Amino acid sequence: MNYMSPSPRVGATASPSLGIALGGGGARGLAHVVVLEALDELGLQPAVIAGTSIGALLGAAYASGISGRQLRQIVAAAFRTRGQVAATLMKARAGRFSHLFFGAGGNPVQLDAERCVEAFWHGDVPETFAGLRIPTLIVATDFHASREVVFDTGLLAPAIASSIAIPGLFRPVEHSGHVLIDGGAVNPLPYDLVMDRADIVLAVDVTIGGRMRNRRTPTSFDALFGAAQIMQGSITAQKLKWRPPDILVRPPVERFAILDFMMCNQILRGAEAIKDDVKRQIAKQAEALQKA
């Protein structure tokens, strides 16, 4: 895969280059917005972005030219009221409740990931990867081949839908000849994809597995998604032992559950604590490279 150098944002520096990886973690991934705001405040444009699941969704929006501050406004508006979200999700169902009785092939409990992307999509996001201002890589999992699939060309929405297709919540996505599910099953924090494409690599890890607000026995639903988060946390831990990124950011969002999107404002406020640290670490890495 070859990348063209994108046009920099106003005030951006040409060197050293920065690559960012935004991990999966459901609602906790809304904390990515705070990191993106920090980059904007520094006047930095990443040379490349890699994203998994919620990280793919927010990363692609940012790569299209939507600022961190605008993303904050967009997600806050999307999750303003329960009624609004419920209405959107009803439209995104993979099937109707009548299908349970008449075998029409749809599951009304599951969501159609592509419909969800369309419902929450911002009008300024392009249809294809070619329309993005920053080269972007999106990770999904090929269900039948049991392997990672990385998209960087073609249609954007189905690639993102594939990446967010959490088993049990979303119906698998058929795209480019593959049956695809959540990219977090194979690569929940895809910083390895940008390691050799930028001078400094920043990874935002929100794959904090299985934690609950109390010690009660989890429901079947909690156990299903908690187990997935534990698995993703284990994958990330092993990757970090092998080759860590230059900067690893872990927003303090572990008290939130994977589907706590209605707590959007609390998640964003909780993540604010890392913004200054992100700026300091980037400055430190850039200074070290300039001295080398």
N, C-alpha and C positions, 0 to 999 in steps of 0.2 A: 504494500500500500504506500502510495506516495502522497505527500502533502504539499500544498502551495502555502506560502506565507500569507496569512490574512492581513487585511488592512487594519492597522492599529486603531484603538479608540483614541479619542483626544487625550493627549497627555501620556500616552503609553510609551514605554521604553522599548527599544529594539533588542536590548541585551541586558542581562541574561534572559533567556526564554523560560517560560513557566508552563508546565503541563499539570493539569489537575484531574483527579479521579474522584467522582462522587458516588458513594456506595449506596446499596439498597438497605432498607430498614423501615419501610412503610412510612407512617406519619412522622417518625423521628427524623426522616430525611428532609423534612421541611427546614431543619437546621442548616441545610446547604445554603439556603438563601442568605443567611448571615455571613457566611464565608464569601459568597459572591459579592455582597455589599462591601466587604473589606477590600476585595480586589479593585472594585470601582473607586473606592476612596483613595487607594494607592495609585490610581491611574494605570493599572496593569491590565493588559488583555492576554489571556492564556494563548499559547501557541497551538494547543490541542487540548481537547476535553474527552475523557472516557467516562461513561456512566452506566450504572446498572440499576434497573427498576426505577424507583423514585429519583435516583440520581441521573438516570437517562432522560427522564421527563424534564426535570429542571435544567439539566445540562444543555439539552437541545434548545430549550427556550432561551437560555442565556446566550448560546452560540448564535441564535438568530438575531441578536441585537437588543433583546429585552434586558434592561439593567437589573441589578440586584434589588434596588428599591422598587422598581416596577413589579418584579416578581413577588415581593412582599405584599404589595397591594392586590395583585391577582389572586394569590392563594388565600388572603384574608377575605376577599370578596367571594371566592368559590365556596368557602366553608363558613359563611356568615350565619346561616340559620339551618337547623335540622330539616325543616320542611323543604327548603331549597335543595339541599343535598339529596334528600329522599326522593324528590321528584326527578332529579337528574339520574339517580341510580335506577329508578323504576324504568326509565327509558333505555337504560343500558343493560337490562336483563338479557341473558342469552336465550331465554324462552319465555313462554307464558305459563301461568299456573294450569291452564287446561291441558298443557302438554303432559303433565303428570298422569292424566287419566286417559288421554287419547293417543299417547305414544308418538307425538309429532317430532320428537328428536331434540327438543330444547330443554334445558334445565333452568327453571325460573329462579332457582336459588343462586346460580352462578351468574356472573356478569360477563358481558362481552367486552374485552379489553379495548378493542378498536372503537367501540361506541363510547367508552369512557374517555378515551383520549380525545375524541371529537367533541364530547360534551364539555370537557374542561379546557379544551385547546384555546389558545389565544390567537386572534385573527392575524397577528403579525408573523406567526411562525410559518416558514415556507413548506411546500409540499415535499420537497426533495432535499437530500443532504447537500446537493450542489448549491442550494440557496442559502446555506448557513454561512455566517461570517467567520466562524472559527471551525476548523476541521474537528469532527466529532465522531467518536466510536461508541456504538451501543451494543451491549452484551445481552444475549439471550441464550437459552439452552435448547439444543436439539433433543427432543424427548426420545426419539427412537434410536438416535446414534449415541446418546448419552455423552454429549460433548458440547463445548462452547461454540457459539456462533457469534461473530463480530460483524456488525453492519456499519459501513461507512459510505455507501453509495445507494442510490435508488430512492424509493419512497420512504419518507420519514415516519409517518404515523404508524404503519404496521410494524416497523422495526421497534418503535417505542412500546407499542401494545404488546409485542412479544416479550419485551424485557420486563414489563410490569405484571405479566400473567401469572400471579401467585396461584399455585395449585390449591383447589378447594374454594377459592374466591372467584377466579376468572377461568373461563373456558380456554383451553389451549388455542393458540393462534396458528393458522395455516398461512405460511408466507414463504415465498421463494423456494417452493418445493420441500419445505420442512414443516414439521409439527413442533411448535415452539412453546416453551414455558419460561417462567421467571429466570432471568439471568443470574440471580442470586444463588441458584442451585449449583452453579459451577464457579462463578467468579463474583462474589458479593462486593469486592472492593478492587476494581480493575486498574490499579495504578501500574501494574506490570505492562500494560499496553502502551503506556506513554513514557516508560523509563528511558528509552533510547531516542526520544523525540523532543526532549527539552532539557535545558541545563538544570532546572530545578523542578522536582516533582512533589506536588502537594496532594495528599490523599485525605479525604474526609470520611471517617469511619463511624457509621451509625448502626452497625451490625452488632448490637448488644443483645445477646441471646437470652430469651426465656424469662426475663425477670418480671416479677409482678409486684404490685404495691403492697401486698401482704402475703402471708404464708398459707393462705387457704388452698385447698385442693383445686387445681384448675379445671374449668369446664372442658368438654371435648374440643370446643372451638379454640379456647385458650391454649390447650395442649398442642393442637395441630400447628398453630402459627408459632407458638413458643418453641416447638421442636425444630421448626425450620430456621428460626433465629439462632438457636444453639448450634445447629449444623453450620450456618453461615459464619458464625463467630469462630468456630473451630477452623474452618477453611482459611479465614483471614489470619488467624493466629499462626498457622503453619506458613503462610506466605510471608508474614513479617519476619519469621525466623530465617527464611531463605534469603530475602533481599528487601529490606525495608525502604520506603520512600524517603526522600530528603526531609520532608515535613509530614508528620502524622497528626491530624487533628481529630479529637474525639469530643464533640459537643456534649455537655452534661444533660443528656436527654433520656437517660436510662429508665426514669420513672414513668415514661410514656409507653403505651402499648402500640402495637403495629398499626392498629386502626383508629388511633386517637386523633383523627383529622379535625374533629370538632374542637380540639384543644390547640388549634393552630397558633393562636396568639400567645398562649402559655409556652409552647415549644419555642417560638421565635424569641420570646423574652428570656427564656432559660439559656438559649444559645448565645445571647449577646455577650456573655462573659468571655467568650473565646475570641472575639473580634480583634481586640488589641494584641492578643498573643499571636494570632495569625499574621498580623502586620509585622510584629517584631521578628518572628521566625523567617519570614520572607526577606526582610531587610538584612538579617544576619547571614542567610545563605547567599544573598547577592553580594554582600561585602566580602565574604570568604572567597567567592569565585573571582571577584575583581582583583583580590590580592594574590591569587594563585598564579 
